Amino acid sequence: MGAGHAHKLYRHGHSPVHGLPPHTKIVAALGFVVVVVSTPREAVWAFAAYAALLAAVAARARIPAGFLLRRLLVEVPFVAFALLMPFVVPGEQTRVLGTSLSVPGLWGAWNVLAKGTLGTAASVLLAATTELRALLLGLQRLKLPPLLVQIASFMIRYGDVVTDEMRRMSVARRSRGFEARGVRHWGVLAKSAGALFIRSYERGERVHLAMVSRGYTGTMPVPDEVAATRAQWAYAAALPLTALLICLLGRTP
């Protein structure tokens, strides 16, 4: 992956959060999510405090609220599932606006929505302040198995390649007057999918042979090692440690 490759979730900036080494941000985000998941669902005020913490991080990173909210749309399927829980979960019933709802279902829906939204927001903030290449280097720095890091790297890189190939094939079909309008066109689309698979497979073979010819032996060179200072670790740890304090207070009877 080239140094200039950036993903759509990334928002270029020069904030203190952008400047943190990637592995410190990965650990901080993971620690925050673990604390959020461990918080009792009845501690409603704690989840509001977690949201305030993430808002503070977003402000520090200069991430606009609109940017963050648009990326949170990825959790819409989970929202739909949560909204069904008060109607399908058995247990004590209560009436809300004239509708009979399950009390355990309401708590379950709140649990899914609160923890899912906070976890997604933390992930979006991590992606918005860290380039993909830096994320992979951070995972490598955290001693994730090298093979998994390589698979993730190739998946990201060739996801873009396959997408570009799909776009070119779509342009070629439209230039010949083809428009998929019904079931009778599925055959053409199936043949296109088969051709795309063959092209992708052949390209993968060519890339692998090129890498082997250049000395690839199963490991990728690390161009630069990004070490973190104690101050940077402390700065990154502020989020999960503050969240942990809130969690402990939320568990206090």
N, C-alpha and C positions, 0 to 999 in steps of 0.2 A: 504494500500500500504506500502510495506516495505521501510525502509530508503535507501536500496541499489538499489531500482528499478530506472532505468534510461531509457530514451527514445532515439531513434536513432538520434534525432535532437540535443541532448545535447552533448556538448564537455567538458569533464572534464578539469578543470583548477583552478588556484589560483590567478587569476587577480583581480584587484580592482572591476571590473564589476561583476565578479562571486560572490564577497563577499558582494555585496549590498543586503539588505533585499528584498525579492521577491516583496512585495507590492509596494516598491518604483520604481522598474523597470517596473512593470505593468502600474503604473500611468504615468511614463515617456514615455513609448512606446505609450500608448493611446494618451497622449497629443501631441506627435510628429506626429502621424497619423492624428489627428484632424487638426493640423496646416497645414500639407501638403495638405490635402483635401481642406482646405479653401484658398489655394494660387491660384491666377488667373493663368490660363494656359498660358497666354501670358508672364508671368515672367519666361522665360526659364532659366535665370541665377540663379534664386532662387532654382530651382530643382537641378541644378548642385551643389549649395552650400549645399543643403540637403544631396546629395549623398556624398559629402566630409565629412559632419558631421558623417554619418553612417560609412564611411571608418575609421574615427578617432576612433569611438567607437569600431569597429572591431579590429583595431590595439591595442587599449588599453586592449581589452579582449583577445588578442592573438588568434583571429579566422582567420585561413588562408583564403585567397581570394577564393581558389578552393573549400573549404568546403562551403562557403557562396553561390558561384555561382551554385554549384550542387543542393543546396536546393531551389534555386530560380526557378528551372525547373518546380516547381509546378504551376507556373503561365502561362505555355505555352498555355493552352486553351484561356486565356484572350488575349494573344499576337495574336493568330490566329483571334480572334474576332476583335481586334483593326486594324489588317492589312486589313480587309475587309471594314472598314468604309470609306476610301477614294473612294471606288468604288460604294458604295450603298447610301451614304448620299447625298441628293440633295442640290444644291446651286451653288455658283460661281465655275467655273472650272479653273484649271491651268494645264499646261503641265510639267511633270517631266519625263525626259529621253524618250520623245516621247509619253508618256501615259497621257491621260486626267484624272485628279484626282479632286475630290471635295475639295475645300478649307476648308469648315466647317468639312468635313470628316477627313482631315489631322489634323486639330486642335483637333478634337475629339479623333483621334487615339493617338496623342501625350499626350493628357490629361489622357487617360486610361493607356497608357504604363508608363508614368512618375509617376503618383500617385500610380498605382497598384504595380509597381516595388519597390518603396520606402516603401510603407506600408508592402509589403511582406518581404522585407529585414529587416525592424524593427522587425517584428514578428519572423523571423528566428534568429536574434541576441538575442532576449528575450529568445527563446527556447534553444538556444545554450549555454546560460550562466546560465540557471535556471533549476533545476531538476523538474520533474513533481510534485512530492510531495510538493516541495517548492512553485510551482505555485499555487497549490490548497490551501495551507496554506495562501499564499498571497491574494488570492481571498476571503478567509474566513476573513482575517484581514481587508479587505476593505468592510466588511459587506455585501458581496453578500449573497442572501438567502441561508441558510444552506442546504436546500433540493437540490438546483441546484449544490452546491459543492459536495454533496454526490453522486448525479447522475453522475457527471463528474468523480468522483473518481472510482465508480464502473464500469463505461464505460471503463475507461483506464485499470483498473485491469483485467476485464473479457474479454476485447478485446484480450489481450495476451492469456488468457486461451482458448478462442474459436479458436484463430489462431493455438495454439498448438494441439488442438483436430482435426482441419482440417488437419494438417500435419500428424498426426498419422493415420487418416482415409485414406489419400492419400498413405501413405507407405503401409498400409494394402491392398489397392486395387492393387498397383503395385506388391506386393509380390505374389499376386494371378494371375499375368499375365495380369491385366487389363490396357489398355491404351485408353483414350478417343480420337478417331480419326475422329469422324463424328457424324451426327445427330442420328444415330442408338444407340449411347452410351449415349444420353441425359437422357434416362430413368434411367440408373444407377446413373448418377450424381444427378438427381432429388431426387432419394431415399436417396442418401447420404446427400443431403441438408436437407431433412426431418428428417433423423436420427440425424444430427447435431443439429437441432432446438430442438428436444425432449431432447437430452442429455444436452444441454445448459439450457433449462428450468428446468429440474430436478435438475441440479447442483445448479441453482439459488435458488430453493426451499430449498435444503439442507443447503446452506450457510445462508439463511435467518433464518431458524430454529435454526442453530448453534448460530447465532448472538443473537436471542431472548433469547435462553437458557443461554447466558452469560450476559444478562442484557440490551440488546439494546432496547431503547425506542424511537428511531426516530432521535436521534442526535449522532454524532460521537465525541469522546473525542479529544481534541486538546493536543497533547503530549508536545508541546512547543510553547510559544508565542514569536515571533520574533519582537521586537520593533526596530524602526529606530531612530537614533539620528538626530539632526538638520543638522549636517555635512553630513550625508548620504543622507538626503532629498535634501540638496543643491547640492550634487554631482550628484544625479540622475536627478535633475531639470535642470541641465546645458544643456542637449540635447533639451528638448522642449522649454525652454526659448530662447536659441540661435536661434532655428528654428522660434519662434514667431517673434523675431527681424528681421530675414530675410524676413518673410512674410509681415511684416509691411512696410519694405523698398520696397518690390516688389509691394505693392499696392500704393506707392507714385507715383503720375504722374510725 
